[in-house]
Amino acid sequence: MAPAERARPGHELPGREPLLWSFVGAVLLAFPIGALLGALEAAKLLVQGHARYASDGFELVALATGSSAALAAVLALPSALVARILWGRVERRVAPPSACAGLGAALGVAGFVASDAIGFTLLLPAALAATCFVVLLRELCGWWPLVTRAPLWSTLALVAVLGACGLAWRAPSGWSDAPLAQDAQGRTKRPNVVLLSIDTLRADRLGAYGGPVATPALDALAADGVLFEQAISQANITGPSHATMLTGLLPAEHGVLANAQPLPNRTRTWIDELGANGFETAGFVSGFTLVDTAIGLAERFDHYDDHLLVWRWMPEVCTRLRLVKDVIRWLNVKNPRGKRPQRADRPAAETIDAVETWLAERDAARPFALFVHFYDPHVPYAPPEEFARRYDPDWSGDSAADWYAFDTAERKEWANDPRKYEHMLALHHGEIGYADSQAGRFFELLRARGEFDETLVIVTSDHGEELGEHDIFFDHGATLYDTELHVPLIVKWPKSRGIAPARIATQVRLLDIAPTVLDVAGVKPSSTLSGANLAELVGNDSAPTASADRPAYSFSDLPGNASGYEFDARAISLRHGGFKLIWNSELWLDCERREESWQLFDLAKDAREVQNLLASEPAPIDEHLQKMREALQSWIELTQDQEGPRELSEAAREGLKATGYF
């Protein structure tokens, strides 16, 4: 260059930014901006109250800032290359390609977080488009180098992270401030409470009930406690049935009529009552139907564990982050039959692992109330190999099947092929055996801690399962027969109560769990319950009579399908005195319309419920059956078009009592 053409000091000619700095500078700028965007997303979730515990809040902030920052940094590299190729030369007073690329990558992340229109696969195109936009804006405006000052952006990001951490610290910690009840020596006076619910478990499967499955842990508990031979569920699906267990109210009263319908906030549970009286409360559930977003129970517990991720280190709240949510969705699609990061359920062993951790960390000075749920006997049946081979010696790892994934033709094939049917039944029995083994592990854990003897332990199920009866296979929710409603109920009272082991033949309900828990805990319910204390039936030396049965109403309100049949109907049943009366509303079965119908079964003579006495002429009508029909008709009228909780008026309550079946 000729001397005359040299630029004067301070007026350098345009030059090209060094290649390495294009990449390094872009990353240095994109990284803190990405962290800031992640912190803002985490702060939004915290303000909305999605983090239940302080520890979850910290992990949410860390994951949000780290993942967004890393994503922005990765996107900055191709963005820097594009910015350099398109407009590489730059004057000193104009933002270089590295700055344009860093801002473009950050804008791509911002758009992804803020808008569902930018999917996971569009992230890179969005970042490149944003980079081109920033470069064009640079050419038009001649930006001042302020935007390239990484220390400024890093400081702003740090302030945002600290602010988000402050919000996380203020998130609910899960600790109760309720006063403790203590005796003169400062020891806790009240016993602990445990409710173990094993999903989709028929009473006639357990060894203690004469069933075909070896269940040594539950059989031993029955030998040490009280086994109720005739326990009836108030619903044939998970959500409504568990709501009844926890409230002592019928589904028509507490308002949970279907799965994925949250329990109303104003409806009290025995968890609420015990928590307000000094108990430390915790819930551990294993199936998607009882996660907080489906049933809304978490806020009633000091600690609620509904973690269904394979990545056990990640709190559930983190799945609300856009990046995490999309990665999980992508992995689920890529692994339709493989190991997915987000599951519909988790094995009982993982649930007990979480229980064990909580017991080790809890405040030992307080009594505890613990709700534990196993999902294993529910479809899909996939027991561990040890339990699968126990009931199917020819089992191979690839022979397990998901009944819900079958279409109608495949279901008919499995139902009509004896070998395939027996294989599916064996897997179901294997799941029950596995659940029993984990129940035994749970009881041993309590014994090792010296807490078993003085703990009220209740084991039951939410509903049963059709195993081919009534032409429905490996499913539930479609009928109110005993195959779906007759469940096990085993209660071991605290040793100090002095209640001897027994078998009770009198009919009881899951409705009776809540009053029993409150009685043992010494807590008076704050509202009227429809259930009754099970202890009232223990120690009664007189032979049970049919009239002593507690009237068992059961409700079904489930549009959906079972074994390929489409349903959209309601049904209510009343079981009492050895008879079952069922009312079915009008029903659409595929394209066939079926009229409203009534069924009556004499359970002593027809335990399988195949002979409808009302289908014969003349139909048997006596005073007992007439009152049953009047009571059921009252419930039909009270629940017509019901969509939420139904508080019974005194007139309605007295009217039902007048029938003798309430």
C-alpha positions as CSV (number, residue, x, y, z in Angstrom):
1,M,0.0,0.0,0.0
2,A,1.3,3.4,-0.9
3,P,2.2,5.8,1.9
4,A,-0.5,8.2,0.8
5,E,-3.1,5.4,1.1
6,R,-2.3,4.5,4.7
7,A,-5.1,5.4,7.1
8,R,-4.4,8.0,9.7
9,P,-4.2,6.9,13.4
10,G,-7.7,6.2,14.7
11,H,-9.1,5.7,11.2
12,E,-8.3,2.0,10.5
13,L,-9.6,0.6,7.2
14,P,-12.3,-2.1,7.4
15,G,-10.8,-5.5,8.4
16,R,-12.0,-9.1,8.9
17,E,-12.6,-10.3,12.5
18,P,-10.2,-13.2,13.3
19,L,-11.9,-16.6,12.7
20,L,-11.3,-18.0,16.2
21,W,-12.7,-14.8,17.8
22,S,-15.9,-15.1,15.6
23,F,-16.7,-18.3,17.4
24,V,-15.4,-17.4,20.8
25,G,-17.0,-14.0,20.9
26,A,-20.4,-15.4,19.7
27,V,-20.3,-18.0,22.5
28,L,-19.2,-15.5,25.2
29,L,-22.2,-13.3,24.3
30,A,-24.8,-16.0,23.7
31,F,-24.0,-18.0,26.9
32,P,-24.9,-15.3,29.5
33,I,-27.9,-14.1,27.5
34,G,-29.1,-17.7,27.3
35,A,-28.6,-18.1,31.0
36,L,-30.7,-14.9,31.6
37,L,-33.5,-16.3,29.4
38,G,-33.5,-19.6,31.4
39,A,-33.5,-17.7,34.7
40,L,-36.5,-15.7,33.5
41,E,-38.4,-18.9,32.5
42,A,-37.6,-20.5,35.8
43,A,-38.7,-17.4,37.7
44,K,-42.0,-17.5,35.8
45,L,-42.6,-21.1,36.9
46,L,-41.7,-20.2,40.5
47,V,-44.0,-17.2,40.7
48,Q,-46.8,-19.4,39.3
49,G,-46.2,-21.8,42.2
50,H,-45.2,-24.9,40.3
51,A,-42.2,-25.7,42.5
52,R,-43.5,-27.4,45.6
53,Y,-40.3,-27.4,47.7
54,A,-37.3,-25.1,48.0
55,S,-34.9,-27.8,46.8
56,D,-37.0,-28.2,43.6
57,G,-36.8,-24.4,43.1
58,F,-33.0,-24.4,43.2
59,E,-32.7,-27.3,40.8
60,L,-35.2,-25.7,38.5
61,V,-33.2,-22.5,38.3
62,A,-29.9,-24.4,37.9
63,L,-31.3,-26.6,35.1
64,A,-33.1,-23.7,33.3
65,T,-30.1,-21.4,33.3
66,G,-27.6,-24.1,32.5
67,S,-29.6,-25.7,29.7
68,S,-30.6,-22.4,28.0
69,A,-27.1,-21.1,28.2
70,A,-25.6,-24.3,26.7
71,L,-28.3,-24.3,24.0
72,A,-27.5,-20.7,23.1
73,A,-23.8,-21.4,23.1
74,V,-24.2,-24.3,20.7
75,L,-26.5,-22.4,18.4
76,A,-23.9,-19.5,18.4
77,L,-21.3,-21.6,16.5
78,P,-23.2,-22.1,13.2
79,S,-24.7,-18.6,13.6
80,A,-21.2,-17.2,13.8
81,L,-20.2,-19.0,10.7
82,V,-23.2,-17.7,8.7
83,A,-22.6,-14.2,9.9
84,R,-19.0,-14.3,9.0
85,I,-19.6,-15.7,5.5
86,L,-22.3,-13.3,4.6
87,W,-21.0,-10.1,6.1
88,G,-17.5,-10.7,7.5
89,R,-15.8,-7.3,7.0
90,V,-16.7,-4.8,9.7
91,E,-15.6,-1.3,10.8
92,R,-14.5,-0.9,14.4
93,R,-17.5,1.1,15.4
94,V,-19.9,-1.5,14.0
95,A,-20.8,-4.8,15.9
96,P,-18.6,-7.7,14.5
97,P,-20.1,-11.0,13.3
98,S,-19.4,-12.6,16.7
99,A,-21.8,-10.1,18.3
100,C,-24.4,-10.6,15.6
101,A,-24.2,-14.4,15.9
102,G,-24.4,-14.3,19.8
103,L,-27.5,-12.1,19.7
104,G,-29.0,-14.2,16.9
105,A,-28.5,-17.4,18.8
106,A,-30.0,-15.8,21.9
107,L,-33.0,-14.6,20.0
108,G,-33.6,-18.1,18.6
109,V,-33.6,-19.5,22.2
110,A,-36.0,-16.7,23.3
111,G,-38.4,-17.4,20.4
112,F,-38.3,-21.1,21.3
113,V,-39.0,-20.5,24.9
114,A,-41.8,-18.0,24.3
115,S,-43.6,-19.6,21.3
116,D,-44.9,-23.0,20.6
117,A,-44.6,-22.1,16.9
118,I,-40.8,-22.7,17.0
119,G,-40.5,-26.4,17.6
120,F,-37.4,-28.3,18.7
121,T,-36.4,-29.1,15.1
122,L,-36.8,-25.4,14.1
123,L,-34.4,-24.2,16.7
124,L,-31.3,-23.9,14.4
125,P,-33.2,-22.3,11.5
126,A,-34.7,-19.8,13.9
127,A,-31.3,-18.9,15.3
128,L,-29.8,-18.5,11.8
129,A,-32.7,-16.4,10.7
130,A,-32.4,-14.2,13.8
131,T,-28.6,-13.9,13.1
132,C,-29.4,-12.6,9.6
133,F,-31.9,-10.2,11.0
134,V,-29.3,-8.8,13.5
135,V,-26.7,-8.5,10.8
136,L,-29.1,-6.5,8.6
137,L,-30.0,-4.4,11.5
138,R,-26.3,-3.8,12.1
139,E,-25.9,-2.6,8.5
140,L,-28.8,-0.3,8.8
141,C,-28.1,1.2,12.2
142,G,-24.3,0.9,12.6
143,W,-24.5,-0.3,16.2
144,W,-22.2,1.0,18.8
145,P,-20.0,-1.7,20.4
146,L,-22.1,-1.6,23.6
147,V,-23.8,-4.8,22.5
148,T,-20.4,-6.6,22.4
149,R,-19.5,-6.0,26.0
150,A,-19.7,-9.4,27.5
151,P,-19.0,-8.3,31.1
152,L,-22.1,-6.1,31.0
153,W,-24.4,-9.0,29.9
154,S,-22.7,-11.4,32.3
155,T,-23.5,-9.0,35.2
156,L,-27.1,-8.7,34.1
157,A,-27.4,-12.5,33.9
158,L,-25.9,-12.9,37.4
159,V,-28.4,-10.4,38.8
160,A,-31.3,-12.3,37.2
161,V,-30.0,-15.7,38.5
162,L,-29.7,-14.3,42.0
163,G,-33.2,-12.9,41.8
164,A,-34.6,-16.2,40.6
165,C,-32.8,-18.0,43.5
166,G,-34.5,-15.6,45.9
167,L,-37.9,-16.5,44.5
168,A,-37.0,-20.2,44.8
169,W,-36.0,-19.7,48.4
170,R,-39.5,-18.4,49.1
171,A,-41.2,-21.4,47.4
172,P,-43.1,-23.7,49.7
173,S,-40.7,-25.8,51.8
174,G,-43.2,-28.5,52.7
175,W,-42.8,-28.1,56.4
176,S,-45.9,-27.8,58.7
177,D,-45.9,-25.4,61.6
178,A,-48.7,-27.3,63.4
179,P,-48.1,-27.9,67.1
180,L,-47.1,-31.4,68.2
181,A,-49.1,-33.4,70.7
182,Q,-46.8,-34.8,73.4
183,D,-47.1,-36.6,76.7
184,A,-45.5,-35.5,79.9
185,Q,-42.2,-37.0,78.9
186,G,-42.2,-35.1,75.6
187,R,-43.0,-38.2,73.5
188,T,-45.4,-38.3,70.7
189,K,-48.7,-39.8,71.9
190,R,-50.4,-40.7,68.6
191,P,-49.7,-43.6,66.4
192,N,-48.5,-43.4,62.8
193,V,-50.8,-44.0,59.9
194,V,-50.0,-45.9,56.7
195,L,-52.4,-46.5,53.7
196,L,-51.0,-48.7,51.0
197,S,-53.1,-48.9,47.9
198,I,-52.2,-51.5,45.3
199,D,-53.8,-50.5,42.0
200,T,-56.1,-52.9,40.1
201,L,-56.0,-55.7,42.6
202,R,-59.0,-58.1,43.0
203,A,-59.5,-59.7,46.4
204,D,-59.8,-63.2,44.9
205,R,-56.2,-63.0,43.6
206,L,-54.6,-62.9,47.1
207,G,-53.6,-66.1,49.0
208,A,-55.3,-64.8,52.1
209,Y,-58.5,-64.7,50.2
210,G,-58.0,-68.1,48.7
211,G,-56.6,-66.8,45.4
212,P,-54.0,-68.3,43.1
213,V,-51.1,-65.8,43.7
214,A,-48.5,-66.3,46.4
215,T,-48.6,-63.2,48.5
216,P,-46.7,-64.0,51.7
217,A,-46.3,-60.4,52.9
218,L,-49.9,-59.5,52.6
219,D,-51.0,-62.9,54.0
220,A,-48.7,-62.3,57.0
221,L,-50.2,-58.9,57.6
222,A,-53.7,-60.4,57.4
223,A,-52.7,-63.0,60.0
224,D,-51.5,-60.3,62.3
225,G,-54.4,-57.9,61.6
226,V,-58.0,-57.9,60.5
227,L,-59.1,-59.1,57.1
228,F,-62.4,-57.9,55.7
229,E,-63.8,-60.5,53.4
230,Q,-66.4,-58.3,51.7
231,A,-64.8,-54.9,51.0
232,I,-66.4,-52.9,48.2
233,S,-65.0,-50.0,46.2
234,Q,-67.1,-47.0,45.5
235,A,-65.8,-46.5,42.0
236,N,-64.3,-48.7,39.2
237,I,-61.5,-46.3,38.3
238,T,-58.5,-44.9,40.1
239,G,-59.2,-41.2,40.7
240,P,-62.7,-41.3,42.2
241,S,-61.9,-44.4,44.2
242,H,-58.8,-42.9,45.9
243,A,-60.7,-39.7,46.5
244,T,-63.2,-41.7,48.4
245,M,-60.5,-43.5,50.5
246,L,-59.1,-40.1,51.5
247,T,-62.3,-38.2,52.1
248,G,-64.8,-40.7,53.5
249,L,-67.3,-39.4,51.0
250,L,-69.0,-41.0,48.0
251,P,-67.9,-39.9,44.5
252,A,-71.2,-38.1,44.1
253,E,-70.3,-36.1,47.3
254,H,-66.6,-35.3,46.8
255,G,-67.1,-34.6,43.1
256,V,-64.3,-36.6,41.5
257,L,-66.3,-38.5,38.9
258,A,-63.6,-39.4,36.5
259,N,-59.8,-39.7,36.2
260,A,-57.9,-36.4,35.6
261,Q,-60.5,-34.5,37.6
262,P,-58.9,-32.8,40.6
263,L,-60.4,-33.1,44.1
264,P,-62.0,-29.7,44.9
265,N,-60.0,-27.6,47.3
266,R,-62.9,-27.2,49.8
267,T,-63.3,-30.9,50.2
268,R,-61.3,-32.1,53.3
269,T,-59.3,-35.3,53.4
270,W,-58.0,-37.1,56.4
271,I,-54.5,-36.0,55.3
272,D,-55.7,-32.4,55.8
273,E,-57.1,-33.2,59.2
274,L,-54.0,-35.0,60.4
275,G,-51.7,-32.4,59.0
276,A,-53.5,-29.7,60.9
277,N,-53.1,-31.7,64.1
278,G,-49.4,-32.2,64.2
279,F,-48.8,-35.1,61.8
280,E,-46.1,-35.0,59.2
281,T,-47.8,-36.1,56.0
282,A,-46.4,-37.6,52.8
283,G,-47.7,-39.2,49.7
284,F,-45.9,-41.5,47.2
285,V,-47.8,-42.5,44.1
286,S,-46.7,-44.7,41.2
287,G,-49.2,-44.0,38.4
288,F,-50.0,-41.1,36.2
289,T,-53.7,-41.0,37.4
290,L,-52.6,-39.8,40.8
291,V,-49.9,-37.2,39.8
292,D,-50.7,-33.8,41.1
293,T,-51.7,-32.3,37.8
294,A,-54.3,-35.0,37.4
295,I,-55.9,-35.2,40.9
296,G,-54.6,-32.1,42.7
297,L,-53.5,-33.7,46.0
298,A,-50.0,-32.3,46.4
299,E,-50.9,-29.2,48.3
300,R,-52.6,-31.3,51.0
301,F,-49.3,-33.1,51.9
302,D,-46.1,-31.8,53.5
303,H,-44.3,-34.0,50.9
304,Y,-45.9,-35.4,47.7
305,D,-43.7,-37.6,45.4
306,D,-45.2,-38.3,42.0
307,H,-41.9,-38.6,40.2
308,L,-42.4,-40.6,37.0
309,L,-39.2,-39.7,35.2
310,V,-36.5,-42.2,34.5
311,W,-34.1,-39.3,35.3
312,R,-34.7,-39.5,39.0
313,W,-32.3,-36.6,39.7
314,M,-34.7,-34.2,37.9
315,P,-37.7,-32.7,39.8
316,E,-41.0,-33.0,38.0
317,V,-41.3,-29.2,37.9
318,C,-38.3,-29.2,35.4
319,T,-40.5,-31.0,32.9
320,R,-42.4,-27.7,32.5
321,L,-39.3,-26.1,31.0
322,R,-39.8,-25.8,27.2
323,L,-36.4,-27.3,26.3
324,V,-36.8,-30.2,28.7
325,K,-40.3,-30.8,27.6
326,D,-39.4,-31.0,24.0
327,V,-36.4,-33.2,24.6
328,I,-38.6,-35.7,26.5
329,R,-41.2,-35.6,23.8
330,W,-38.6,-36.3,21.2
331,L,-37.0,-39.2,23.1
332,N,-40.5,-40.7,23.7
333,V,-41.2,-40.6,20.0
334,K,-37.8,-42.1,19.1
335,N,-38.3,-44.9,21.6
336,P,-41.9,-46.0,21.2
337,R,-41.3,-49.4,22.8
338,G,-38.0,-48.7,24.4
339,K,-37.0,-47.0,27.6
340,R,-38.7,-43.6,27.6
341,P,-37.7,-40.8,30.0
342,Q,-41.3,-40.1,31.0
343,R,-43.4,-43.1,32.0
344,A,-47.0,-43.7,32.8
345,D,-45.9,-45.4,36.0
346,R,-42.9,-46.4,38.0
347,P,-42.1,-49.8,39.6
348,A,-43.0,-50.3,43.3
349,A,-39.3,-50.7,44.2
350,E,-38.6,-47.1,43.1
351,T,-41.6,-45.9,45.1
352,I,-40.3,-47.6,48.3
353,D,-36.8,-46.2,47.6
354,A,-38.3,-42.8,47.8
355,V,-40.3,-43.7,51.0
356,E,-37.1,-45.0,52.6
357,T,-35.3,-41.8,51.9
358,W,-38.1,-39.7,53.3
359,L,-38.4,-41.8,56.5
360,A,-34.6,-41.4,57.1
361,E,-34.8,-37.6,56.7
362,R,-38.2,-36.8,58.4
363,D,-38.7,-35.3,61.8
364,A,-38.8,-38.4,64.1
365,A,-40.4,-36.4,66.9
366,R,-43.7,-36.1,65.0
367,P,-46.2,-38.8,64.1
368,F,-46.6,-39.4,60.4
369,A,-49.4,-40.1,58.0
370,L,-48.2,-41.9,54.9
371,F,-50.1,-42.7,51.7
372,V,-48.3,-45.1,49.4
373,H,-49.5,-46.3,46.0
374,F,-48.3,-49.2,43.8
375,Y,-49.4,-49.2,40.2
376,D,-47.9,-52.5,39.1
377,P,-50.9,-54.9,38.7
378,H,-52.3,-52.4,36.2
379,V,-51.9,-52.8,32.4
380,P,-49.3,-52.9,30.9
381,Y,-48.3,-56.1,32.7
382,A,-44.5,-56.2,32.8
383,P,-43.3,-57.8,36.1
384,P,-39.6,-58.5,36.7
385,E,-38.3,-61.7,35.2
386,E,-38.3,-63.6,38.6
387,F,-42.1,-63.0,39.0
388,A,-43.0,-63.5,35.4
389,R,-41.3,-66.9,35.3
390,R,-43.0,-67.9,38.5
391,Y,-46.4,-68.0,36.8
392,D,-45.3,-68.5,33.2
393,P,-42.2,-70.8,32.9
394,D,-42.0,-70.2,29.2
395,W,-41.8,-66.5,29.6
396,S,-39.2,-64.6,27.5
397,G,-38.3,-61.0,27.8
398,D,-39.9,-60.0,24.5
399,S,-43.2,-61.7,25.1
400,A,-44.8,-59.1,27.4
401,A,-47.7,-57.2,25.8
402,D,-49.5,-54.0,26.4
403,W,-53.2,-54.7,26.2
404,Y,-54.0,-51.0,25.7
405,A,-51.7,-50.9,22.7
406,F,-53.7,-53.6,20.9
407,D,-56.4,-52.8,18.4
408,T,-59.7,-54.7,18.4
409,A,-58.5,-57.5,16.2
410,E,-55.4,-58.1,18.3
411,R,-57.5,-58.2,21.5
412,K,-59.8,-60.7,20.1
413,E,-56.9,-62.9,19.0
414,W,-55.3,-62.8,22.5
415,A,-58.7,-63.4,24.2
416,N,-59.5,-66.4,22.0
417,D,-56.0,-68.0,22.0
418,P,-55.8,-70.0,25.3
419,R,-52.0,-69.8,25.4
420,K,-51.9,-66.1,24.9
421,Y,-54.7,-65.6,27.4
422,E,-52.8,-67.7,30.0
423,H,-49.6,-65.7,29.3
424,M,-51.3,-62.4,29.9
425,L,-53.0,-63.7,33.1
426,A,-49.6,-65.0,34.3
427,L,-48.0,-61.6,33.8
428,H,-50.9,-60.0,35.8
429,H,-50.3,-62.5,38.6
430,G,-46.5,-61.8,38.4
431,E,-47.2,-58.1,38.9
432,I,-49.3,-58.9,42.0
433,G,-46.5,-61.1,43.3
434,Y,-44.0,-58.3,42.7
435,A,-46.2,-55.7,44.5
436,D,-46.5,-58.1,47.4
437,S,-42.7,-58.4,47.7
438,Q,-42.3,-54.6,47.8
439,A,-45.1,-54.4,50.4
440,G,-43.1,-56.9,52.5
441,R,-40.0,-54.7,52.0
442,F,-42.0,-51.7,53.2
443,F,-43.2,-53.5,56.3
444,E,-39.7,-54.6,57.1
445,L,-38.5,-51.1,56.7
446,L,-41.0,-49.9,59.3
447,R,-40.0,-52.8,61.6
448,A,-36.3,-51.9,61.3
449,R,-37.2,-48.4,62.4
450,G,-39.2,-49.7,65.4
451,E,-42.4,-48.1,64.0
452,F,-44.4,-51.0,62.7
453,D,-46.1,-52.1,66.0
454,E,-47.6,-48.7,66.8
455,T,-48.6,-47.9,63.2
456,L,-52.1,-48.2,61.8
457,V,-51.5,-50.1,58.5
458,I,-54.2,-50.3,55.9
459,V,-53.8,-52.3,52.7
460,T,-56.4,-52.2,49.9
461,S,-57.0,-51.5,46.2
462,D,-58.9,-48.9,44.3
463,H,-60.7,-51.4,42.1
464,G,-60.4,-54.8,40.5
465,E,-59.9,-56.0,36.9
466,E,-62.0,-57.9,34.4
467,L,-60.0,-61.0,33.4
468,G,-62.4,-62.4,30.8
469,E,-65.6,-62.4,32.8
470,H,-68.5,-60.6,31.1
471,D,-66.5,-60.8,27.8
472,I,-64.2,-58.0,29.0
473,F,-60.5,-58.8,29.2
474,F,-57.7,-57.2,31.2
475,D,-59.5,-53.9,31.7
476,H,-61.8,-52.1,34.0
477,G,-64.1,-49.0,34.2
478,A,-66.9,-50.5,32.1
479,T,-69.0,-52.4,34.7
480,L,-70.0,-52.4,38.3
481,Y,-69.7,-56.2,38.8
482,D,-67.7,-57.6,41.7
483,T,-64.8,-58.3,39.4
484,E,-64.2,-54.6,39.4
485,L,-65.5,-53.7,42.9
486,H,-64.6,-56.4,45.3
487,V,-61.2,-55.5,46.7
488,P,-58.9,-56.6,49.5
489,L,-59.0,-54.7,52.8
490,I,-56.5,-55.7,55.5
491,V,-56.1,-53.5,58.6
492,K,-53.5,-53.9,61.3
493,W,-54.3,-51.6,64.3
494,P,-51.6,-50.3,66.6
495,K,-50.6,-52.9,69.1
496,S,-51.6,-50.6,72.0
497,R,-55.2,-50.9,70.8
498,G,-55.3,-54.6,71.7
499,I,-57.3,-55.7,68.7
500,A,-56.9,-59.4,68.0
501,P,-56.5,-60.8,64.5
502,A,-59.8,-61.7,62.9
503,R,-61.7,-62.2,59.7
504,I,-64.8,-60.1,59.3
505,A,-67.5,-61.3,57.0
506,T,-69.7,-58.2,57.3
507,Q,-69.7,-56.1,54.2
508,V,-67.7,-52.8,54.4
509,R,-66.6,-50.1,52.0
510,L,-63.5,-48.1,51.1
511,L,-65.7,-45.3,52.3
512,D,-64.9,-46.5,55.9
513,I,-61.2,-45.9,55.7
514,A,-61.3,-42.2,56.5
515,P,-63.4,-42.5,59.7
516,T,-61.1,-45.4,60.9
517,V,-57.9,-43.3,60.4
518,L,-59.4,-40.3,62.2
519,D,-60.5,-42.5,65.1
520,V,-57.0,-44.0,65.5
521,A,-55.3,-40.6,65.2
522,G,-57.7,-39.1,67.8
523,V,-58.8,-36.4,65.4
524,K,-62.5,-35.3,65.1
525,P,-63.6,-34.8,61.5
526,S,-64.4,-31.2,60.6
527,S,-67.3,-32.2,58.4
528,T,-69.8,-35.0,58.1
529,L,-68.5,-38.2,56.6
530,S,-70.6,-40.9,54.9
531,G,-68.3,-43.7,56.0
532,A,-68.2,-45.5,59.4
533,N,-65.4,-46.6,61.7
534,L,-64.2,-50.2,60.9
535,A,-63.3,-50.7,64.5
536,E,-67.0,-50.9,65.4
537,L,-67.1,-54.3,63.7
538,V,-64.0,-55.8,65.4
539,G,-64.5,-57.8,68.6
540,N,-68.2,-58.5,67.9
541,D,-68.7,-62.1,68.9
542,S,-72.2,-62.4,67.3
543,A,-72.4,-64.1,64.0
544,P,-72.7,-61.5,61.1
545,T,-76.1,-61.3,59.4
546,A,-76.9,-60.0,55.9
547,S,-78.8,-57.1,57.4
548,A,-75.6,-56.0,59.3
549,D,-73.9,-55.3,55.9
550,R,-73.0,-51.7,55.4
551,P,-74.8,-50.5,52.2
552,A,-72.2,-50.2,49.5
553,Y,-73.0,-47.7,46.7
554,S,-70.7,-47.6,43.7
555,F,-70.6,-45.1,40.9
556,S,-69.3,-45.2,37.3
557,D,-69.2,-42.1,35.0
558,L,-66.6,-43.0,32.4
559,P,-66.8,-42.2,28.7
560,G,-64.1,-44.3,27.0
561,N,-63.6,-47.9,25.9
562,A,-63.0,-51.3,27.3
563,S,-61.7,-54.2,25.2
564,G,-62.5,-52.3,22.1
565,Y,-66.0,-51.3,23.0
566,E,-67.0,-47.6,23.2
567,F,-68.9,-46.4,26.2
568,D,-70.6,-43.1,27.1
569,A,-72.8,-43.9,30.1
570,R,-73.4,-43.7,33.8
571,A,-74.1,-46.5,36.3
572,I,-74.9,-46.8,40.0
573,S,-75.0,-50.0,42.1
574,L,-76.1,-50.9,45.6
575,R,-74.8,-54.0,47.2
576,H,-76.4,-55.1,50.4
577,G,-77.8,-58.2,52.1
578,G,-76.3,-60.6,49.6
579,F,-77.9,-58.8,46.6
580,K,-76.5,-56.4,44.0
581,L,-78.8,-54.0,42.2
582,I,-77.3,-52.1,39.2
583,W,-78.8,-49.3,37.2
584,N,-77.2,-48.5,33.8
585,S,-78.1,-45.4,31.9
586,E,-78.7,-45.3,28.2
587,L,-75.5,-46.6,26.5
588,W,-73.9,-46.2,23.1
589,L,-71.9,-49.3,22.3
590,D,-70.0,-48.5,19.1
591,C,-72.9,-47.5,16.9
592,E,-75.5,-49.4,18.9
593,R,-77.9,-47.7,21.3
594,R,-78.9,-49.6,24.3
595,E,-81.8,-48.6,26.6
596,E,-81.6,-47.8,30.3
597,S,-81.5,-51.1,32.2
598,W,-81.7,-52.6,35.7
599,Q,-79.9,-55.7,36.9
600,L,-80.4,-57.7,40.1
601,F,-78.1,-60.5,41.3
602,D,-78.4,-62.9,44.2
603,L,-74.7,-63.1,45.1
604,A,-75.1,-66.1,47.4
605,K,-76.3,-68.2,44.5
606,D,-74.7,-66.3,41.6
607,A,-71.3,-65.0,42.6
608,R,-70.2,-64.5,39.0
609,E,-73.2,-62.2,38.4
610,V,-74.5,-63.8,35.2
611,Q,-78.2,-64.4,36.0
612,N,-80.1,-61.1,36.0
613,L,-83.2,-61.8,38.2
614,L,-85.0,-58.8,36.7
615,A,-84.8,-60.4,33.2
616,S,-87.1,-63.2,34.3
617,E,-90.9,-63.1,34.8
618,P,-92.2,-62.6,37.3
619,A,-89.3,-60.5,38.8
620,P,-88.7,-61.2,42.5
621,I,-89.9,-58.2,44.4
622,D,-90.0,-58.1,48.2
623,E,-89.8,-55.3,50.8
624,H,-86.0,-55.5,51.0
625,L,-85.5,-55.3,47.2
626,Q,-88.1,-52.6,46.9
627,K,-86.3,-50.4,49.4
628,M,-83.0,-51.0,47.6
629,R,-84.6,-49.8,44.3
630,E,-86.0,-46.7,46.0
631,A,-82.6,-45.9,47.5
632,L,-80.9,-46.3,44.1
633,Q,-83.5,-44.2,42.4
634,S,-82.8,-41.4,44.9
635,W,-79.1,-41.4,43.9
636,I,-80.1,-41.4,40.2
637,E,-82.1,-38.3,40.7
638,L,-79.5,-36.6,43.0
639,T,-76.7,-37.2,40.5
640,Q,-78.4,-36.4,37.3
641,D,-76.2,-34.3,35.0
642,Q,-73.7,-33.9,37.9
643,E,-70.3,-32.4,37.0
644,G,-68.9,-31.5,40.4
645,P,-69.2,-32.1,44.1
646,R,-72.8,-32.5,45.4
647,E,-73.3,-31.5,49.0
648,L,-76.3,-33.4,50.3
649,S,-79.0,-31.3,51.8
650,E,-80.5,-32.4,55.1
651,A,-83.7,-33.3,53.3
652,A,-81.8,-35.4,50.8
653,R,-79.7,-37.0,53.6
654,E,-82.8,-37.8,55.7
655,G,-84.6,-39.1,52.6
656,L,-81.8,-41.6,51.9
657,K,-81.7,-42.6,55.6
658,A,-85.4,-43.3,55.4
659,T,-84.7,-46.0,52.8
660,G,-82.4,-47.7,55.3
661,Y,-79.5,-47.7,52.9
662,F,-77.4,-44.7,53.9
